[in-house]
Amino acid sequence: MKKKILSIFLAVALLLSMGAIASMSVSAALDADGRYVPTDPTTPTFRYYFAMPYDWASTTSDINTAGVYWWNGTDPCGDVAGESGGTLAWPGYKAYRDTSIEGFDNLYYVDCPQDVPTIVWNNYVNGGTDKTLPVYTDAKQAQDCKIEFCAEFDGTIYDDCGLFEWAYDNFDTNPEAFGSFYDNFYIDEEFDAGLVFKYNNMIHVIDPTKTSENFEGKKTYVGEWYFYYGNGEYGNYPTKEAALENADKGGFVDTIVKAPSTPSDPQKPTNPDATQPTTKPGAPSTDPQSSTDPATTDVPASDNTAIQTGEATYAVMLLVLLSAVVVAVVFARKKYE
């Protein structure tokens, strides 16, 4: 009888432990600075870069960084338990700052699950809905960024620059011409869209002269995805060489303007110089830049400081449950001995 009761207690303890661990795995993980880390380390991801415009640096917040939000696919922000027990609301996850290129303090990226169809870049400021408050206008966000794939006649910049004609000509016979972006291209059979490409390792660049409004009437900034060549350079062909070779068809290469190295006030950057380079015809604005230094030192996504959102709460629950079971087992043993 004694062994039977002890077996029951141990079984209950095991079930409670499994339940608590399963609950912990429901939420997406955040690293120590609130940046996205997949719940499951094996989750396939794509890396998306973002050039945050110079004047997006917050003047009402002591956190100057880019944010990224999504609501569908794996680990959507609304399903992530926050420290308060609620959800990870707007502005979503912090983005990683890319500090690999000296002088480019406005480059960010996120390793996002591949099944996420749309993301929204922002400056990690929740402006609320009260238009009379300074924080409302301080909060900046891009228009919804589609990231499923880009097809010909999608209404993007790639409709008129000759890219798809060039891609069809080279896809089967000259894969080297695509450089590191060859794997982005494939023939879509699900929607019969022909040759398309994913946005993996591409960069989203805002054109500050183009704005729109979201469903709440909030101003949003329009941008485009470009092939990112590194070193702050991007263009509308998979390699810089291909873009220059097809300049007569609309191919181009552009560079993100470096941020000022010594801003007068990191939290309140000065306005861009009026003599700053203007946008060339058919190319994105060269205005996006930031004068802020990282609020914290960024670490790789694999950094072991990553923590599970709500992990502390679940750990305490698990400890309490196991402690209760241990006390019950001890009590039962004393009673039947």
Residue frames as qw, qx, qy, qz and C-alpha x, y, z in Angstrom:
[[0.000, 0.886, 0.464, 0.000, 0.00, 0.00, 0.00],
 [0.325, -0.780, 0.094, 0.526, 2.83, 2.36, 0.94],
 [0.396, -0.157, 0.587, 0.689, 4.61, 1.80, -2.37],
 [0.227, 0.604, 0.683, 0.342, 1.39, 2.38, -4.27],
 [0.101, -0.939, -0.272, 0.185, 0.78, 5.74, -2.62],
 [0.371, -0.623, 0.321, 0.609, 4.37, 6.84, -3.17],
 [0.397, 0.152, 0.687, 0.590, 4.08, 5.85, -6.84],
 [0.124, 0.814, 0.548, 0.145, 0.97, 7.97, -7.20],
 [0.229, -0.895, -0.020, 0.383, 2.70, 11.00, -5.67],
 [0.419, -0.373, 0.518, 0.646, 5.69, 10.60, -7.94],
 [0.336, 0.438, 0.702, 0.449, 3.45, 10.28, -11.01],
 [0.001, -0.927, -0.370, 0.058, 1.62, 13.46, -10.03],
 [0.349, -0.740, 0.215, 0.532, 4.96, 15.24, -9.59],
 [0.432, -0.042, 0.646, 0.627, 6.07, 14.14, -13.04],
 [0.217, 0.679, 0.634, 0.299, 2.83, 15.33, -14.66],
 [0.144, -0.942, -0.182, 0.242, 3.01, 18.69, -12.93],
 [0.413, -0.538, 0.396, 0.619, 6.62, 19.14, -14.05],
 [0.376, 0.225, 0.699, 0.565, 5.78, 18.26, -17.64],
 [0.096, 0.836, 0.533, 0.095, 2.82, 20.64, -17.61],
 [0.235, -0.880, 0.014, 0.412, 4.90, 23.52, -16.30],
 [0.411, -0.317, 0.560, 0.646, 7.65, 22.88, -18.85],
 [0.311, 0.477, 0.706, 0.421, 5.10, 22.67, -21.67],
 [0.014, -0.929, -0.353, 0.113, 3.59, 25.97, -20.53],
 [0.345, -0.700, 0.246, 0.575, 7.02, 27.56, -20.61],
 [0.404, -0.048, 0.666, 0.625, 7.50, 26.51, -24.23],
 [0.302, 0.744, 0.595, 0.022, 4.33, 28.27, -25.38],
 [0.032, 0.965, 0.028, -0.261, 5.84, 31.75, -25.36],
 [0.671, 0.622, -0.148, 0.376, 8.52, 33.04, -27.69],
 [0.696, -0.419, -0.154, 0.562, 11.84, 33.68, -26.01],
 [0.155, 0.965, -0.058, 0.204, 13.38, 37.09, -25.60],
 [0.667, 0.173, -0.387, 0.613, 17.00, 37.78, -24.89],
 [0.404, -0.456, -0.463, 0.644, 18.01, 39.94, -21.94],
 [0.044, -0.255, 0.052, 0.965, 17.33, 43.13, -23.94],
 [0.513, 0.481, 0.421, -0.574, 13.89, 42.18, -25.29],
 [0.344, 0.488, -0.560, -0.575, 15.00, 41.01, -28.74],
 [0.905, 0.109, -0.012, -0.410, 13.45, 38.06, -30.52],
 [0.045, -0.379, 0.923, 0.055, 14.82, 34.54, -30.14],
 [0.639, -0.060, -0.578, -0.505, 12.74, 31.64, -31.57],
 [0.775, -0.378, 0.273, -0.426, 10.83, 29.51, -29.09],
 [0.961, 0.010, 0.253, 0.113, 12.20, 26.42, -30.77],
 [0.294, -0.669, 0.467, 0.498, 15.93, 26.67, -31.63],
 [0.437, 0.057, 0.780, 0.445, 15.26, 24.65, -34.79],
 [0.374, 0.782, 0.400, -0.299, 12.70, 27.17, -36.14],
 [0.570, 0.268, 0.370, 0.683, 13.77, 28.08, -39.70],
 [0.053, -0.842, -0.204, 0.496, 14.31, 31.81, -40.01],
 [0.536, 0.610, 0.188, 0.552, 15.12, 34.46, -42.58],
 [0.394, -0.446, -0.176, 0.784, 17.21, 37.51, -41.74],
 [0.219, 0.829, 0.381, 0.346, 15.70, 40.89, -42.62],
 [0.433, -0.121, -0.144, 0.882, 17.68, 44.13, -42.41],
 [0.004, 0.898, 0.433, 0.075, 16.31, 47.60, -41.78],
 [0.388, 0.198, -0.077, 0.897, 17.87, 51.04, -42.30],
 [0.175, -0.761, -0.559, 0.277, 16.14, 53.20, -39.70],
 [0.266, 0.790, 0.161, 0.528, 15.75, 56.81, -40.87],
 [0.356, 0.247, -0.365, 0.824, 17.81, 59.48, -39.16],
 [0.268, -0.323, 0.169, -0.892, 14.87, 61.37, -37.69],
 [0.751, -0.329, -0.494, -0.290, 13.25, 58.27, -36.20],
 [0.437, 0.048, -0.654, 0.616, 15.52, 58.47, -33.16],
 [0.364, -0.727, -0.579, -0.061, 13.21, 59.07, -30.21],
 [0.106, 0.490, -0.229, 0.834, 13.09, 62.42, -28.43],
 [0.602, -0.489, 0.092, -0.625, 10.65, 61.27, -25.73],
 [0.973, -0.221, -0.044, -0.046, 12.13, 57.88, -24.89],
 [0.280, -0.763, 0.575, 0.093, 15.51, 56.91, -23.47],
 [0.702, -0.012, 0.688, 0.185, 15.49, 53.82, -25.72],
 [0.411, 0.685, -0.291, -0.527, 16.70, 54.50, -29.24],
 [0.313, -0.158, 0.910, 0.222, 16.42, 51.34, -31.26],
 [0.476, 0.064, -0.529, -0.700, 14.34, 49.76, -33.98],
 [0.552, 0.013, 0.709, -0.438, 11.36, 47.55, -33.25],
 [0.315, 0.102, -0.768, -0.548, 9.64, 44.89, -35.31],
 [0.546, 0.086, 0.556, -0.621, 6.08, 43.58, -34.98],
 [0.365, 0.047, -0.762, -0.532, 4.16, 40.72, -36.60],
 [0.594, -0.075, 0.399, -0.694, 0.78, 39.17, -35.88],
 [0.939, 0.194, -0.027, -0.282, 0.71, 36.00, -38.01],
 [0.679, 0.455, -0.552, 0.166, 2.99, 33.00, -38.33],
 [0.759, -0.203, -0.503, 0.360, 5.30, 31.60, -35.67],
 [0.457, -0.352, -0.375, 0.725, 5.71, 33.51, -32.39],
 [0.050, 0.710, 0.311, 0.629, 3.43, 36.46, -33.23],
 [0.104, 0.322, -0.411, 0.847, 3.77, 39.33, -30.80],
 [0.579, -0.360, -0.011, -0.731, 0.22, 39.02, -29.51],
 [0.916, -0.194, -0.328, -0.124, 0.86, 35.46, -28.31],
 [0.563, 0.262, -0.529, 0.579, 3.96, 36.25, -26.29],
 [0.551, -0.734, -0.390, 0.076, 3.36, 36.45, -22.55],
 [0.211, 0.737, -0.238, 0.597, 4.85, 39.63, -21.15],
 [0.285, 0.147, -0.694, 0.644, 6.34, 40.23, -17.73],
 [0.374, -0.092, 0.320, -0.866, 2.99, 41.56, -16.54],
 [0.407, 0.189, 0.873, -0.189, 1.22, 38.40, -17.67],
 [0.539, 0.649, 0.172, -0.509, -0.32, 40.12, -20.69],
 [0.823, 0.412, 0.291, 0.262, 0.90, 40.05, -24.27],
 [0.450, -0.271, 0.249, 0.814, 3.84, 41.56, -26.09],
 [0.328, 0.834, 0.402, -0.186, 1.95, 44.53, -27.46],
 [0.493, 0.753, 0.061, 0.433, 3.03, 47.16, -29.95],
 [0.440, 0.722, -0.390, -0.364, 5.82, 48.02, -30.74],
 [0.963, 0.179, -0.194, -0.061, 6.72, 44.32, -30.48],
 [0.881, -0.216, 0.016, 0.421, 10.23, 42.94, -30.35],
 [0.116, -0.857, 0.325, 0.382, 13.40, 44.98, -30.29],
 [0.834, 0.531, -0.122, 0.083, 15.61, 44.47, -33.34],
 [0.783, -0.314, 0.121, 0.524, 19.29, 43.62, -33.23],
 [0.144, 0.938, -0.186, -0.254, 21.63, 46.46, -34.09],
 [0.891, 0.290, 0.049, 0.347, 24.21, 45.55, -36.73],
 [0.269, -0.915, 0.219, 0.206, 27.47, 47.03, -35.46],
 [0.846, -0.006, 0.358, 0.395, 29.69, 45.21, -37.95],
 [0.486, 0.569, 0.225, 0.624, 30.18, 48.31, -40.14],
 [0.364, -0.350, -0.270, 0.820, 31.87, 51.31, -38.56],
 [0.053, 0.129, -0.095, -0.986, 29.76, 54.45, -38.68],
 [0.435, -0.240, -0.596, -0.631, 26.48, 52.75, -39.58],
 [0.100, 0.010, 0.754, -0.649, 24.49, 53.07, -36.36],
 [0.583, 0.192, 0.116, -0.781, 21.15, 52.88, -38.16],
 [0.559, 0.185, -0.735, -0.336, 21.36, 49.27, -39.39],
 [0.573, -0.203, 0.616, -0.501, 19.18, 46.67, -37.68],
 [0.469, 0.126, -0.790, -0.374, 18.06, 43.13, -38.34],
 [0.697, -0.183, 0.477, -0.502, 15.76, 40.39, -37.08],
 [0.115, 0.142, -0.960, -0.210, 15.95, 36.65, -37.61],
 [0.597, 0.077, 0.197, -0.774, 12.27, 36.08, -38.28],
 [0.588, 0.100, 0.800, -0.068, 10.42, 32.74, -38.71],
 [0.093, -0.082, 0.688, 0.715, 10.04, 31.90, -42.38],
 [0.001, -0.516, -0.830, -0.211, 6.26, 31.48, -42.19],
 [0.031, -0.660, -0.336, 0.671, 5.64, 35.10, -41.09],
 [0.467, 0.593, 0.525, 0.393, 3.95, 36.88, -44.05],
 [0.095, 0.838, 0.122, 0.523, 4.15, 40.51, -42.89],
 [0.555, -0.369, -0.371, 0.646, 6.23, 42.58, -40.49],
 [0.026, 0.946, 0.172, 0.273, 6.11, 46.23, -39.42],
 [0.583, 0.085, -0.280, 0.758, 9.33, 48.09, -38.67],
 [0.243, -0.913, -0.225, -0.236, 9.13, 50.91, -36.12],
 [0.261, 0.617, -0.444, 0.595, 11.30, 52.98, -33.77],
 [0.519, -0.216, -0.759, 0.328, 10.19, 51.03, -30.69],
 [0.092, 0.025, 0.352, -0.931, 8.02, 53.84, -29.36],
 [0.024, -0.548, -0.835, -0.050, 4.37, 53.27, -28.46],
 [0.035, 0.190, 0.074, 0.978, 2.75, 56.55, -29.42],
 [0.174, 0.395, 0.715, -0.549, -0.69, 55.65, -28.12],
 [0.207, 0.594, 0.689, 0.361, -3.80, 57.27, -29.62],
 [0.119, -0.885, -0.273, 0.358, -3.77, 60.74, -28.08],
 [0.602, 0.562, 0.188, 0.535, -2.63, 62.98, -30.95],
 [0.116, -0.957, 0.035, -0.265, -2.05, 65.91, -28.57],
 [0.723, -0.613, 0.256, 0.190, 0.86, 64.21, -26.81],
 [0.133, 0.783, -0.547, -0.265, 4.45, 64.62, -28.12],
 [0.441, -0.253, 0.858, 0.074, 4.98, 60.86, -27.95],
 [0.706, 0.495, 0.461, -0.208, 2.29, 60.35, -30.59],
 [0.539, 0.823, -0.159, -0.080, 4.29, 62.12, -33.28],
 [0.197, -0.692, 0.694, 0.028, 7.56, 60.78, -31.87],
 [0.699, -0.007, 0.715, -0.033, 6.44, 57.22, -32.64],
 [0.385, 0.547, -0.486, -0.563, 7.41, 56.22, -36.18],
 [0.693, 0.019, 0.719, -0.039, 6.49, 53.14, -38.17],
 [0.034, 0.222, -0.715, -0.662, 6.86, 51.78, -41.66],
 [0.742, 0.126, -0.174, -0.635, 3.99, 50.65, -43.81],
 [0.886, -0.125, 0.424, -0.137, 3.23, 46.93, -43.47],
 [0.122, 0.615, -0.710, -0.321, 6.10, 45.05, -45.13],
 [0.953, 0.158, 0.015, -0.257, 5.08, 42.01, -47.13],
 [0.133, -0.637, 0.755, 0.080, 7.73, 39.29, -46.86],
 [0.887, 0.121, 0.413, -0.168, 6.05, 36.20, -48.38],
 [0.626, 0.011, 0.506, 0.592, 7.79, 36.62, -51.74],
 [0.192, 0.651, -0.114, -0.726, 8.16, 39.09, -54.58],
 [0.602, 0.332, 0.682, 0.250, 6.72, 38.22, -57.98],
 [0.168, 0.081, 0.413, 0.891, 6.67, 40.04, -61.28],
 [0.246, -0.474, -0.434, -0.726, 3.84, 42.59, -61.52],
 [0.446, -0.494, -0.657, 0.354, 3.48, 42.78, -57.72],
 [0.058, -0.942, -0.204, -0.259, 3.61, 46.56, -57.95],
 [0.630, -0.642, 0.090, 0.428, 7.12, 46.87, -56.55],
 [0.038, 0.825, -0.371, -0.425, 10.19, 48.60, -57.96],
 [0.413, -0.253, 0.819, 0.308, 11.15, 45.33, -59.62],
 [0.613, 0.578, 0.520, -0.141, 8.38, 45.56, -62.22],
 [0.453, 0.890, 0.041, -0.038, 10.22, 48.09, -64.36],
 [0.210, -0.825, 0.493, 0.180, 13.93, 47.58, -63.74],
 [0.653, 0.492, -0.543, -0.191, 14.42, 44.49, -65.88],
 [0.328, -0.465, 0.778, -0.266, 15.23, 42.22, -62.95],
 [0.793, 0.081, 0.535, -0.280, 12.80, 39.42, -63.76],
 [0.764, 0.620, -0.143, -0.108, 13.78, 39.27, -67.43],
 [0.195, 0.689, -0.672, 0.187, 17.42, 39.07, -66.33],
 [0.517, -0.319, 0.714, -0.348, 16.59, 36.46, -63.67],
 [0.892, 0.281, 0.259, -0.241, 14.77, 34.20, -66.14],
 [0.630, 0.693, -0.350, 0.009, 17.75, 34.42, -68.51],
 [0.196, 0.607, -0.700, 0.322, 20.25, 33.43, -65.83],
 [0.720, -0.391, 0.344, -0.460, 18.35, 31.23, -63.37],
 [0.983, 0.033, 0.173, -0.041, 19.09, 27.86, -65.01],
 [0.797, 0.496, -0.081, 0.336, 22.26, 28.67, -66.91],
 [0.391, 0.495, -0.321, 0.706, 24.22, 31.12, -64.75],
 [0.594, -0.694, -0.408, 0.008, 23.43, 30.77, -61.03],
 [0.603, -0.194, -0.185, 0.752, 26.73, 32.44, -60.12],
 [0.105, 0.464, 0.206, 0.855, 25.33, 35.73, -61.42],
 [0.501, -0.712, -0.337, -0.358, 22.98, 35.84, -58.41],
 [0.097, 0.537, -0.592, 0.593, 25.84, 35.72, -55.91],
 [0.004, -0.014, 0.863, -0.504, 24.66, 34.84, -52.40],
 [0.503, 0.197, 0.283, -0.792, 21.02, 35.52, -53.36],
 [0.359, 0.125, -0.790, -0.481, 20.58, 32.59, -55.75],
 [0.159, -0.230, -0.940, 0.195, 18.73, 30.54, -53.10],
 [0.238, 0.339, 0.366, -0.834, 16.22, 33.38, -52.71],
 [0.489, 0.314, -0.355, -0.732, 14.85, 32.63, -56.20],
 [0.296, 0.063, 0.953, -0.018, 12.55, 29.75, -57.08],
 [0.295, -0.169, -0.616, -0.711, 9.67, 28.82, -59.36],
 [0.388, 0.020, 0.569, -0.725, 6.41, 29.23, -57.44],
 [0.218, -0.137, -0.890, -0.377, 3.97, 26.40, -58.12],
 [0.013, -0.428, -0.776, 0.463, 1.47, 27.01, -55.32],
 [0.232, 0.725, 0.292, -0.579, 0.18, 30.25, -56.82],
 [0.667, 0.467, 0.431, 0.389, 1.58, 29.75, -60.32],
 [0.059, -0.957, -0.013, 0.282, 3.47, 33.04, -59.93],
 [0.685, 0.662, -0.189, 0.240, 6.44, 32.02, -62.04],
 [0.649, 0.139, -0.379, 0.645, 9.95, 32.96, -60.92],
 [0.374, -0.877, -0.107, -0.283, 9.82, 34.73, -57.56],
 [0.505, 0.305, -0.561, 0.581, 12.25, 35.56, -54.78],
 [0.582, -0.667, -0.428, 0.185, 12.24, 35.64, -50.99],
 [0.015, 0.932, -0.111, 0.345, 13.50, 38.63, -49.01],
 [0.859, -0.424, -0.044, 0.284, 16.08, 36.71, -46.98],
 [0.611, -0.290, 0.101, 0.730, 19.13, 38.92, -46.20],
 [0.230, 0.602, 0.339, 0.686, 17.56, 41.88, -47.99],
 [0.225, -0.246, -0.377, 0.864, 17.22, 45.36, -46.50],
 [0.041, 0.808, 0.576, 0.118, 14.16, 47.58, -46.09],
 [0.315, -0.066, -0.016, 0.947, 14.90, 51.23, -46.86],
 [0.095, 0.761, 0.541, -0.346, 12.42, 54.01, -46.12],
 [0.260, 0.406, 0.297, 0.825, 11.70, 56.81, -48.58],
 [0.121, -0.418, -0.528, 0.729, 10.82, 59.68, -46.19],
 [0.199, 0.148, -0.221, -0.943, 9.09, 61.58, -49.00],
 [0.522, -0.161, -0.659, -0.517, 6.41, 58.87, -49.28],
 [0.180, -0.047, 0.754, -0.631, 3.91, 58.38, -46.50],
 [0.439, -0.320, -0.696, -0.470, 0.56, 56.73, -46.01],
 [0.459, -0.364, 0.395, -0.707, -1.87, 56.06, -43.15],
 [0.113, -0.031, -0.991, 0.071, -2.79, 52.87, -41.35],
 [0.295, -0.528, -0.735, -0.306, -6.33, 51.88, -40.34],
 [0.379, -0.668, -0.469, 0.436, -6.09, 54.06, -37.22],
 [0.191, 0.963, 0.123, 0.144, -5.08, 57.14, -39.19],
 [0.564, -0.682, 0.277, 0.375, -1.46, 56.96, -38.02],
 [0.421, 0.798, -0.374, -0.212, 1.16, 58.17, -40.50],
 [0.881, -0.154, 0.395, 0.212, 3.24, 55.33, -41.90],
 [0.041, 0.749, -0.479, -0.456, 6.36, 55.55, -44.04],
 [0.908, 0.395, 0.052, -0.128, 6.69, 53.76, -47.36],
 [0.253, -0.660, 0.662, 0.249, 9.82, 51.82, -48.18],
 [0.835, 0.389, -0.315, -0.228, 11.15, 49.07, -50.42],
 [0.852, -0.337, 0.367, 0.158, 13.13, 45.89, -50.07],
 [0.444, 0.790, -0.414, -0.093, 16.54, 45.89, -51.76],
 [0.932, 0.062, -0.238, 0.267, 19.31, 43.36, -52.18],
 [0.377, -0.897, 0.230, 0.009, 21.86, 44.15, -49.49],
 [0.753, 0.505, -0.338, 0.251, 25.49, 43.91, -50.55],
 [0.733, -0.432, -0.226, 0.474, 26.98, 44.68, -47.15],
 [0.439, -0.103, 0.000, 0.893, 29.09, 47.69, -46.20],
 [0.141, 0.560, 0.304, -0.758, 25.97, 49.85, -46.32],
 [0.203, 0.284, -0.537, -0.768, 25.40, 49.27, -50.05],
 [0.512, 0.326, 0.758, -0.238, 22.22, 47.99, -51.65],
 [0.194, 0.281, -0.491, -0.801, 20.53, 47.84, -55.05],
 [0.752, 0.220, 0.217, -0.582, 17.79, 46.30, -57.16],
 [0.792, 0.342, -0.491, -0.121, 19.81, 43.38, -58.57],
 [0.919, -0.367, -0.136, 0.053, 21.21, 40.42, -56.60],
 [0.720, -0.231, 0.018, 0.654, 24.80, 41.67, -56.98],
 [0.057, -0.799, 0.038, 0.597, 26.34, 45.10, -57.34],
 [0.226, -0.258, 0.685, 0.643, 27.99, 43.98, -60.58],
 [0.185, 0.453, 0.828, 0.274, 24.66, 42.90, -62.09],
 [0.028, 0.849, 0.404, -0.339, 23.03, 46.19, -61.07],
 [0.108, -0.689, 0.293, 0.654, 25.75, 48.23, -62.75],
 [0.230, -0.040, 0.811, 0.537, 25.71, 46.05, -65.86],
 [0.056, 0.579, 0.774, 0.252, 21.96, 46.65, -66.18],
 [0.104, -0.434, -0.240, 0.862, 22.02, 50.37, -65.46],
 [0.160, 0.050, -0.459, -0.872, 20.44, 51.07, -68.86],
 [0.407, -0.366, -0.769, -0.330, 17.43, 48.97, -67.78],
 [0.484, -0.713, -0.082, -0.501, 17.05, 50.66, -64.41],
 [0.835, -0.250, -0.362, 0.332, 19.62, 48.84, -62.33],
 [0.022, 0.832, -0.232, 0.503, 21.31, 50.95, -59.63],
 [0.673, -0.181, -0.533, 0.480, 23.50, 50.80, -56.55],
 [0.188, -0.819, 0.020, -0.542, 23.05, 53.13, -53.60],
 [0.493, 0.069, -0.646, 0.579, 24.60, 53.59, -50.17],
 [0.446, -0.787, -0.425, 0.007, 23.04, 54.30, -46.81],
 [0.140, 0.779, -0.241, 0.561, 24.39, 57.61, -45.50],
 [0.554, -0.060, -0.652, 0.514, 26.54, 57.12, -42.41],
 [0.403, -0.843, -0.355, -0.042, 25.23, 58.47, -39.14],
 [0.049, 0.850, -0.323, 0.412, 27.09, 61.35, -37.45],
 [0.692, 0.070, -0.632, 0.342, 29.82, 59.87, -35.26],
 [0.287, -0.166, -0.550, 0.766, 29.55, 62.40, -32.43],
 [0.164, -0.706, -0.525, -0.446, 25.96, 63.67, -32.04],
 [0.026, -0.480, 0.292, -0.827, 25.46, 66.69, -29.81],
 [0.542, -0.182, 0.523, -0.632, 22.76, 64.90, -27.85],
 [0.005, 0.072, -0.979, -0.191, 22.30, 61.13, -28.32],
 [0.192, 0.458, 0.823, -0.274, 18.62, 61.33, -27.39],
 [0.308, 0.838, 0.288, -0.347, 17.82, 64.45, -29.42],
 [0.617, 0.046, 0.438, 0.652, 19.70, 64.29, -32.73],
 [0.088, 0.534, -0.103, -0.834, 20.12, 67.40, -34.81],
 [0.717, 0.576, 0.245, -0.306, 18.24, 67.69, -38.08],
 [0.774, 0.162, 0.389, 0.473, 19.93, 66.42, -41.25],
 [0.206, -0.441, 0.223, 0.845, 22.02, 69.02, -43.05],
 [0.537, 0.665, 0.221, -0.471, 20.08, 70.81, -45.74],
 [0.334, 0.679, -0.543, -0.365, 22.86, 70.08, -48.22],
 [0.588, -0.168, 0.790, -0.042, 22.56, 66.33, -47.74],
 [0.007, 0.115, -0.801, -0.588, 22.52, 64.29, -50.98],
 [0.646, 0.194, 0.139, -0.725, 19.12, 64.05, -52.61],
 [0.737, 0.111, 0.663, -0.061, 17.50, 60.96, -54.03],
 [0.024, -0.284, 0.674, 0.681, 18.53, 60.03, -57.53],
 [0.672, 0.171, -0.182, -0.697, 15.74, 59.31, -60.07],
 [0.846, 0.070, -0.470, -0.243, 14.37, 55.82, -59.59],
 [0.528, 0.125, -0.709, 0.451, 16.39, 55.20, -56.45],
 [0.506, -0.690, -0.506, 0.112, 15.45, 55.32, -52.76],
 [0.132, -0.956, 0.104, -0.241, 16.18, 58.30, -50.58],
 [0.657, 0.252, -0.490, 0.515, 19.72, 58.57, -49.24],
 [0.260, -0.669, 0.179, -0.673, 18.40, 60.37, -46.17],
 [0.855, -0.455, -0.201, -0.145, 17.84, 57.41, -43.75],
 [0.501, 0.341, -0.567, 0.557, 20.38, 57.61, -40.95],
 [0.631, -0.717, -0.292, -0.055, 20.56, 57.74, -37.17],
 [0.193, 0.722, -0.417, 0.518, 22.76, 59.72, -34.83],
 [0.717, -0.570, 0.217, -0.337, 22.26, 57.48, -31.82],
 [0.163, 0.431, -0.877, 0.138, 24.69, 55.13, -30.19],
 [0.594, -0.231, -0.757, -0.147, 23.43, 51.71, -29.05],
 [0.538, -0.655, 0.113, -0.519, 21.54, 51.97, -25.80],
 [0.792, -0.418, 0.444, -0.039, 23.06, 48.63, -24.86],
 [0.001, 0.518, -0.784, -0.342, 25.84, 46.53, -26.30],
 [0.861, 0.201, -0.126, -0.451, 24.32, 44.09, -28.74],
 [0.405, -0.356, 0.842, 0.021, 25.14, 40.41, -28.57],
 [0.265, 0.105, -0.820, -0.496, 24.63, 37.60, -31.10],
 [0.728, -0.204, -0.198, -0.624, 21.27, 35.85, -31.19],
 [0.817, -0.047, -0.571, 0.070, 22.93, 32.75, -29.77],
 [0.021, 0.503, -0.529, 0.684, 23.98, 34.61, -26.61],
 [0.449, -0.228, -0.852, 0.141, 23.35, 32.49, -23.55],
 [0.066, 0.117, 0.458, -0.879, 21.65, 35.36, -21.74],
 [0.427, -0.186, -0.511, -0.722, 18.47, 34.62, -23.69],
 [0.209, 0.058, 0.787, -0.577, 15.56, 34.03, -21.35],
 [0.066, -0.426, -0.848, -0.308, 12.11, 32.62, -21.81],
 [0.269, -0.360, -0.035, -0.892, 9.35, 35.21, -21.57],
 [0.752, -0.404, -0.013, -0.521, 7.53, 34.47, -18.32],
 [0.709, 0.171, -0.659, 0.184, 10.20, 31.92, -17.40],
 [0.050, 0.276, -0.635, 0.720, 10.70, 33.27, -13.91],
 [0.639, -0.146, 0.173, -0.735, 6.99, 32.93, -13.15],
 [0.906, 0.073, -0.334, -0.248, 6.83, 29.37, -14.41],
 [0.512, 0.303, -0.695, 0.404, 10.04, 28.45, -12.60],
 [0.233, -0.255, 0.551, -0.760, 8.57, 29.65, -9.32],
 [0.812, -0.036, -0.010, -0.582, 5.34, 27.73, -9.98],
 [0.823, 0.204, -0.531, -0.006, 7.31, 24.60, -10.77],
 [0.259, 0.317, -0.702, 0.583, 9.41, 24.96, -7.62],
 [0.480, -0.197, 0.389, -0.761, 6.32, 25.43, -5.45],
 [0.884, 0.054, -0.180, -0.428, 4.57, 22.41, -6.98],
 [0.720, 0.250, -0.618, 0.193, 7.59, 20.16, -6.60],
 [0.014, 0.327, -0.638, 0.697, 8.12, 21.33, -3.04],
 [0.684, -0.143, 0.205, -0.685, 4.50, 20.52, -2.22],
 [0.902, 0.130, -0.364, -0.193, 4.86, 17.04, -3.70],
 [0.476, 0.331, -0.691, 0.432, 8.07, 16.38, -1.75],
 [0.285, -0.270, 0.529, -0.752, 6.39, 17.43, 1.52],
 [0.833, -0.024, -0.006, -0.552, 3.43, 15.16, 0.74],
 [0.802, 0.236, -0.548, 0.035, 5.71, 12.22, 0.00],
 [0.217, 0.318, -0.700, 0.602, 7.63, 12.72, 3.26],
 [0.518, -0.189, 0.356, -0.754, 4.38, 13.00, 5.18],
 [0.890, 0.070, -0.219, -0.394, 3.01, 9.85, 3.61],
 [0.636, 0.286, -0.675, 0.241, 6.16, 7.89, 4.38],
 [0.043, -0.278, 0.653, -0.703, 6.07, 8.91, 8.04],
 [0.686, -0.104, 0.154, -0.703, 2.40, 8.01, 8.27],
 [0.936, 0.107, -0.212, -0.262, 2.79, 4.50, 6.91],
 [0.480, 0.413, -0.704, 0.322, 6.13, 3.60, 8.52]]
